[in-house]
Amino acid sequence: MIYIRSGLLFFYFIVICTLLALPASGQAQRRQPLPHSEEQDSAGGRRPRIPDRVTCPRNNLTSFTGRVLSFSRTHVRTVMRMRTDEDTTEKFTLHHPKSNDAKKWFLLRGKPFEGSDWAVIESARNRLRRNMRATVWVCDDGTNPIVDWQPPNGGENLPLR
């Protein structure tokens, strides 16, 4: 009987010491700051930082990031297909019948898209450069998506802005 009682006391002693040590070890580890292009979401995950150009409320907004599989633009619409980083294939259509130009809904690395930026994303009209990536911001209110082009880093010899 004395062995059981002393064993329980020893067990409680270990549990108490462990609980007292937890706050000290938690203070020693500091959280790493998030990269500038990402922010923390309410579930504790990371998500891309929403560009200033996107005016849709956060609760009505979805982003898709991945490699662009196909891209076609005409004077009234732009259509693109993407293989997302979450292994889904998505299709996006931007309508621009009055403006005759899709650049109003484009960004390049988070900055406003300029006429000269077509050369950064296309090797010829309607022909994207290899391994082109993008983040597409879609609002559930039916407005045109915003496409943030992310050209690959490396030996593509892309023009500078």
C-alpha positions as CSV (number, residue, x, y, z in Angstrom):
1,M,0.0,0.0,0.0
2,I,2.8,2.4,0.8
3,Y,4.4,1.8,-2.6
4,I,1.1,2.7,-4.4
5,R,0.8,5.9,-2.4
6,S,4.4,7.0,-3.0
7,G,4.1,6.1,-6.6
8,L,1.0,8.3,-6.9
9,L,2.9,11.2,-5.2
10,F,5.8,10.8,-7.5
11,F,3.4,10.8,-10.5
12,Y,1.7,14.0,-9.3
13,F,5.1,15.6,-8.7
14,I,6.1,14.9,-12.3
15,V,2.8,16.2,-13.7
16,I,3.1,19.4,-11.7
17,C,6.7,20.0,-12.8
18,T,5.8,19.4,-16.4
19,L,2.9,21.9,-16.3
20,L,5.1,24.5,-14.6
21,A,7.8,24.1,-17.3
22,L,5.4,24.5,-20.2
23,P,5.0,28.3,-20.0
24,A,8.8,28.8,-19.8
25,S,9.4,26.8,-22.9
26,G,6.6,28.6,-24.8
27,Q,8.2,31.9,-24.2
28,A,11.5,30.8,-25.6
29,Q,10.0,30.2,-29.0
30,R,9.0,33.2,-30.9
31,R,6.7,33.1,-33.9
32,Q,8.4,33.9,-37.2
33,P,6.9,37.0,-38.9
34,L,4.8,36.3,-42.0
35,P,6.2,37.1,-45.4
36,H,5.1,40.4,-46.8
37,S,2.9,38.7,-49.4
38,E,1.0,36.5,-47.0
39,E,-1.2,37.0,-44.0
40,Q,-2.6,34.8,-41.3
41,D,-6.2,33.7,-41.7
42,S,-8.7,32.9,-38.9
43,A,-8.0,29.2,-39.1
44,G,-4.3,29.7,-38.5
45,G,-3.3,29.0,-42.1
46,R,-1.5,31.3,-44.5
47,R,-3.2,32.9,-47.5
48,P,-1.9,35.4,-50.1
49,R,-2.2,39.1,-49.1
50,I,-5.2,40.6,-50.9
51,P,-4.0,43.3,-53.4
52,D,-5.4,46.8,-52.8
53,R,-7.0,46.6,-56.3
54,V,-9.4,43.9,-55.0
55,T,-12.4,45.7,-53.5
56,C,-14.6,42.7,-52.7
57,P,-15.3,42.0,-49.0
58,R,-13.0,39.3,-47.7
59,N,-15.9,37.0,-46.8
60,N,-17.0,37.0,-50.5
61,L,-13.6,36.5,-51.9
62,T,-11.7,33.4,-53.1
63,S,-8.2,33.1,-54.5
64,F,-6.8,30.5,-56.8
65,T,-3.0,30.2,-57.3
66,G,-1.3,27.9,-59.7
67,R,0.1,27.3,-63.2
68,V,-1.8,28.7,-66.2
69,L,-2.6,26.0,-68.6
70,S,-4.2,28.0,-71.4
71,F,-4.9,31.7,-72.1
72,S,-6.9,33.3,-74.9
73,R,-7.8,37.0,-75.3
74,T,-10.1,38.7,-77.8
75,H,-11.4,42.2,-78.0
76,V,-14.4,41.3,-75.7
77,R,-13.2,38.6,-73.3
78,T,-10.2,36.8,-71.9
79,V,-10.4,33.1,-70.9
80,M,-7.8,31.2,-69.0
81,R,-7.5,27.7,-67.4
82,M,-5.3,27.1,-64.4
83,R,-4.0,24.0,-62.6
84,T,-4.1,25.2,-59.0
85,D,-1.7,24.3,-56.2
86,E,-4.6,22.4,-54.6
87,D,-4.7,20.1,-57.7
88,T,-7.9,21.4,-59.2
89,T,-8.4,22.7,-62.7
90,E,-10.3,26.0,-62.9
91,K,-11.5,28.2,-65.8
92,F,-11.9,31.9,-65.6
93,T,-13.5,34.3,-68.0
94,L,-13.1,38.1,-67.9
95,H,-15.5,40.2,-69.9
96,H,-14.4,43.5,-71.3
97,P,-16.7,44.5,-74.2
98,K,-16.4,48.3,-73.7
99,S,-12.7,48.6,-72.9
100,N,-11.3,46.2,-75.5
101,D,-8.5,45.5,-73.1
102,A,-8.2,43.1,-70.2
103,K,-5.3,44.9,-68.4
104,K,-7.8,46.8,-66.2
105,W,-8.2,43.4,-64.4
106,F,-4.6,42.4,-64.4
107,L,-1.7,42.9,-61.9
108,L,1.9,42.0,-62.4
109,R,3.5,40.8,-59.1
110,G,0.9,42.8,-57.2
111,K,1.4,46.1,-59.1
112,P,-0.9,47.6,-61.7
113,F,-0.5,46.1,-65.2
114,E,0.8,48.4,-67.9
115,G,0.7,48.0,-71.6
116,S,4.4,47.1,-71.7
117,D,3.8,44.2,-69.4
118,W,2.2,42.1,-72.1
119,A,5.8,41.3,-73.1
120,V,6.5,40.0,-69.6
121,I,3.7,37.4,-69.7
122,E,3.4,36.6,-73.4
123,S,6.0,35.5,-75.9
124,A,3.6,36.4,-78.7
125,R,-0.1,37.5,-78.7
126,N,-2.2,34.8,-76.9
127,R,0.9,32.8,-76.2
128,L,2.0,32.8,-72.6
129,R,5.6,32.3,-71.5
130,R,6.4,28.9,-70.2
131,N,5.5,28.0,-66.6
132,M,3.5,31.2,-66.1
133,R,1.8,31.3,-62.7
134,A,-1.0,33.6,-61.4
135,T,-3.3,34.2,-58.5
136,V,-6.9,34.8,-59.6
137,W,-9.1,36.7,-57.1
138,V,-12.8,35.8,-57.6
139,C,-15.6,37.7,-55.9
140,D,-19.0,35.9,-55.5
141,D,-20.9,39.0,-56.7
142,G,-20.2,38.2,-60.4
143,T,-17.7,40.9,-61.1
144,N,-14.7,40.2,-63.2
145,P,-11.9,38.3,-61.5
146,I,-8.6,40.1,-60.8
147,V,-5.5,38.2,-62.2
148,D,-2.2,38.8,-60.5
149,W,0.5,37.4,-62.9
150,Q,3.5,35.8,-61.3
151,P,6.2,35.2,-64.0
152,P,8.7,32.5,-63.2
153,N,12.0,33.5,-61.8
154,G,15.0,32.2,-63.8
155,G,16.4,31.9,-67.2
156,E,13.4,33.1,-69.2
157,N,15.2,36.5,-69.8
158,L,12.0,38.4,-69.1
159,P,11.9,42.1,-69.8
160,L,12.2,44.3,-66.7
161,R,9.7,47.0,-65.7
